[in-house]
């Protein structure tokens, strides 16, 4: 199984690593995250999400019990695989398999491929390119970001927290457009989720790979229903 035990690498994020994380996880980085709602579009149509409180809890559930929780475990496994010079192919295979619906698989695969392409073209990280060459195709988004972070010497703790924050921010952005919510309410949700992410990241670091899984049936259901939703703005 992929590794999911804490490493002894010092958790010190230097300025170079911080700037890379800020760039890679920025909405301006060309992975197309703005085009995915992770089923939120259908949840809004059903009336599940009509205000700030409902939206905050929905996204928080994805982070702690949904696909983002699994992505956190995959992120750690990929990061530790690179540091331990292990078998990245196994982690990539698990990342492809641990998707609840076709649209969620599309999200992870398309954003992963876009991330790999952008990093190779712009950052010219030779070590990252070498790791990607070991795979038949680009890995899912969480794995791709984790490998880039590990290759750049960015410690797993700040890298994971930044990744989860970026996932949360993207879902909030979709909700602001769909619910709809005002920009201020969107930022209130983001701030509230930021307070939870540290605990979620800590829990992920203490969870074995065998125990990874989701408990978000309504999120999966809205994703499935979104596939045939009559009017759609998002790809998921």
Secondary structure as a PSIPRED ss2 file (coil, helix, strand):
# PSIPRED VFORMAT (PSIPRED V4.0)

   1 X C   1.000  0.000  0.000
   2 X C   1.000  0.000  0.000
   3 X C   1.000  0.000  0.000
   4 X C   1.000  0.000  0.000
   5 X C   1.000  0.000  0.000
   6 X C   1.000  0.000  0.000
   7 X C   1.000  0.000  0.000
   8 X C   1.000  0.000  0.000
   9 X C   1.000  0.000  0.000
  10 X C   1.000  0.000  0.000
  11 X C   1.000  0.000  0.000
  12 X C   1.000  0.000  0.000
  13 X C   1.000  0.000  0.000
  14 X C   1.000  0.000  0.000
  15 X H   0.000  1.000  0.000
  16 X H   0.000  1.000  0.000
  17 X H   0.000  1.000  0.000
  18 X H   0.000  1.000  0.000
  19 X H   0.000  1.000  0.000
  20 X H   0.000  1.000  0.000
  21 X H   0.000  1.000  0.000
  22 X H   0.000  1.000  0.000
  23 X H   0.000  1.000  0.000
  24 X H   0.000  1.000  0.000
  25 X C   1.000  0.000  0.000
  26 X C   1.000  0.000  0.000
  27 X C   1.000  0.000  0.000
  28 X C   1.000  0.000  0.000
  29 X C   1.000  0.000  0.000
  30 X C   1.000  0.000  0.000
  31 X C   1.000  0.000  0.000
  32 X C   1.000  0.000  0.000
  33 X H   0.000  1.000  0.000
  34 X H   0.000  1.000  0.000
  35 X H   0.000  1.000  0.000
  36 X C   1.000  0.000  0.000
  37 X C   1.000  0.000  0.000
  38 X C   1.000  0.000  0.000
  39 X C   1.000  0.000  0.000
  40 X H   0.000  1.000  0.000
  41 X H   0.000  1.000  0.000
  42 X H   0.000  1.000  0.000
  43 X H   0.000  1.000  0.000
  44 X H   0.000  1.000  0.000
  45 X H   0.000  1.000  0.000
  46 X C   1.000  0.000  0.000
  47 X C   1.000  0.000  0.000
  48 X C   1.000  0.000  0.000
  49 X C   1.000  0.000  0.000
  50 X C   1.000  0.000  0.000
  51 X C   1.000  0.000  0.000
  52 X H   0.000  1.000  0.000
  53 X H   0.000  1.000  0.000
  54 X H   0.000  1.000  0.000
  55 X H   0.000  1.000  0.000
  56 X H   0.000  1.000  0.000
  57 X H   0.000  1.000  0.000
  58 X H   0.000  1.000  0.000
  59 X H   0.000  1.000  0.000
  60 X H   0.000  1.000  0.000
  61 X H   0.000  1.000  0.000
  62 X H   0.000  1.000  0.000
  63 X H   0.000  1.000  0.000
  64 X H   0.000  1.000  0.000
  65 X H   0.000  1.000  0.000
  66 X C   1.000  0.000  0.000
  67 X H   0.000  1.000  0.000
  68 X H   0.000  1.000  0.000
  69 X H   0.000  1.000  0.000
  70 X H   0.000  1.000  0.000
  71 X H   0.000  1.000  0.000
  72 X H   0.000  1.000  0.000
  73 X H   0.000  1.000  0.000
  74 X H   0.000  1.000  0.000
  75 X H   0.000  1.000  0.000
  76 X H   0.000  1.000  0.000
  77 X H   0.000  1.000  0.000
  78 X H   0.000  1.000  0.000
  79 X H   0.000  1.000  0.000
  80 X H   0.000  1.000  0.000
  81 X H   0.000  1.000  0.000
  82 X H   0.000  1.000  0.000
  83 X H   0.000  1.000  0.000
  84 X C   1.000  0.000  0.000
  85 X C   1.000  0.000  0.000
  86 X C   1.000  0.000  0.000
  87 X C   1.000  0.000  0.000
  88 X H   0.000  1.000  0.000
  89 X H   0.000  1.000  0.000
  90 X H   0.000  1.000  0.000
  91 X H   0.000  1.000  0.000
  92 X H   0.000  1.000  0.000
  93 X H   0.000  1.000  0.000
  94 X H   0.000  1.000  0.000
  95 X H   0.000  1.000  0.000
  96 X H   0.000  1.000  0.000
  97 X H   0.000  1.000  0.000
  98 X C   1.000  0.000  0.000
  99 X C   1.000  0.000  0.000
 100 X C   1.000  0.000  0.000
 101 X C   1.000  0.000  0.000
 102 X H   0.000  1.000  0.000
 103 X H   0.000  1.000  0.000
 104 X H   0.000  1.000  0.000
 105 X H   0.000  1.000  0.000
 106 X H   0.000  1.000  0.000
 107 X H   0.000  1.000  0.000
 108 X H   0.000  1.000  0.000
 109 X H   0.000  1.000  0.000
 110 X H   0.000  1.000  0.000
 111 X H   0.000  1.000  0.000
 112 X H   0.000  1.000  0.000
 113 X H   0.000  1.000  0.000
 114 X H   0.000  1.000  0.000
 115 X H   0.000  1.000  0.000
 116 X H   0.000  1.000  0.000
 117 X H   0.000  1.000  0.000
 118 X H   0.000  1.000  0.000
 119 X H   0.000  1.000  0.000
 120 X H   0.000  1.000  0.000
 121 X H   0.000  1.000  0.000
 122 X H   0.000  1.000  0.000
 123 X C   1.000  0.000  0.000
 124 X C   1.000  0.000  0.000
 125 X C   1.000  0.000  0.000
 126 X H   0.000  1.000  0.000
 127 X H   0.000  1.000  0.000
 128 X H   0.000  1.000  0.000
 129 X H   0.000  1.000  0.000
 130 X H   0.000  1.000  0.000
 131 X H   0.000  1.000  0.000
 132 X H   0.000  1.000  0.000
 133 X C   1.000  0.000  0.000
 134 X C   1.000  0.000  0.000
 135 X C   1.000  0.000  0.000
 136 X C   1.000  0.000  0.000
 137 X C   1.000  0.000  0.000
 138 X C   1.000  0.000  0.000
 139 X C   1.000  0.000  0.000
 140 X C   1.000  0.000  0.000
 141 X H   0.000  1.000  0.000
 142 X H   0.000  1.000  0.000
 143 X H   0.000  1.000  0.000
 144 X H   0.000  1.000  0.000
 145 X H   0.000  1.000  0.000
 146 X H   0.000  1.000  0.000
 147 X H   0.000  1.000  0.000
 148 X H   0.000  1.000  0.000
 149 X H   0.000  1.000  0.000
 150 X H   0.000  1.000  0.000
 151 X H   0.000  1.000  0.000
 152 X C   1.000  0.000  0.000
 153 X C   1.000  0.000  0.000
 154 X C   1.000  0.000  0.000
 155 X C   1.000  0.000  0.000
 156 X H   0.000  1.000  0.000
 157 X H   0.000  1.000  0.000
 158 X H   0.000  1.000  0.000
 159 X H   0.000  1.000  0.000
 160 X H   0.000  1.000  0.000
 161 X H   0.000  1.000  0.000
 162 X H   0.000  1.000  0.000
 163 X H   0.000  1.000  0.000
 164 X H   0.000  1.000  0.000
 165 X H   0.000  1.000  0.000
 166 X H   0.000  1.000  0.000
 167 X H   0.000  1.000  0.000
 168 X H   0.000  1.000  0.000
 169 X H   0.000  1.000  0.000
 170 X H   0.000  1.000  0.000
 171 X H   0.000  1.000  0.000
 172 X H   0.000  1.000  0.000
 173 X H   0.000  1.000  0.000
 174 X H   0.000  1.000  0.000
 175 X H   0.000  1.000  0.000
 176 X H   0.000  1.000  0.000
 177 X H   0.000  1.000  0.000
 178 X H   0.000  1.000  0.000
 179 X C   1.000  0.000  0.000
 180 X C   1.000  0.000  0.000
 181 X C   1.000  0.000  0.000
 182 X C   1.000  0.000  0.000
 183 X H   0.000  1.000  0.000
 184 X H   0.000  1.000  0.000
 185 X H   0.000  1.000  0.000
 186 X H   0.000  1.000  0.000
 187 X H   0.000  1.000  0.000
 188 X H   0.000  1.000  0.000
 189 X H   0.000  1.000  0.000
 190 X H   0.000  1.000  0.000
 191 X H   0.000  1.000  0.000
 192 X H   0.000  1.000  0.000
 193 X H   0.000  1.000  0.000
 194 X H   0.000  1.000  0.000
 195 X H   0.000  1.000  0.000
 196 X H   0.000  1.000  0.000
 197 X H   0.000  1.000  0.000
 198 X H   0.000  1.000  0.000
 199 X H   0.000  1.000  0.000
 200 X H   0.000  1.000  0.000
 201 X H   0.000  1.000  0.000
 202 X H   0.000  1.000  0.000
 203 X H   0.000  1.000  0.000
 204 X H   0.000  1.000  0.000
 205 X H   0.000  1.000  0.000
 206 X C   1.000  0.000  0.000
 207 X C   1.000  0.000  0.000
 208 X C   1.000  0.000  0.000
 209 X H   0.000  1.000  0.000
 210 X H   0.000  1.000  0.000
 211 X H   0.000  1.000  0.000
 212 X C   1.000  0.000  0.000
 213 X C   1.000  0.000  0.000
 214 X C   1.000  0.000  0.000
 215 X C   1.000  0.000  0.000
 216 X C   1.000  0.000  0.000
 217 X H   0.000  1.000  0.000
 218 X H   0.000  1.000  0.000
 219 X H   0.000  1.000  0.000
 220 X H   0.000  1.000  0.000
 221 X H   0.000  1.000  0.000
 222 X H   0.000  1.000  0.000
 223 X H   0.000  1.000  0.000
 224 X H   0.000  1.000  0.000
 225 X H   0.000  1.000  0.000
 226 X H   0.000  1.000  0.000
 227 X C   1.000  0.000  0.000
 228 X C   1.000  0.000  0.000
 229 X C   1.000  0.000  0.000
 230 X C   1.000  0.000  0.000
 231 X C   1.000  0.000  0.000
 232 X C   1.000  0.000  0.000
 233 X C   1.000  0.000  0.000
 234 X C   1.000  0.000  0.000
 235 X C   1.000  0.000  0.000
 236 X C   1.000  0.000  0.000
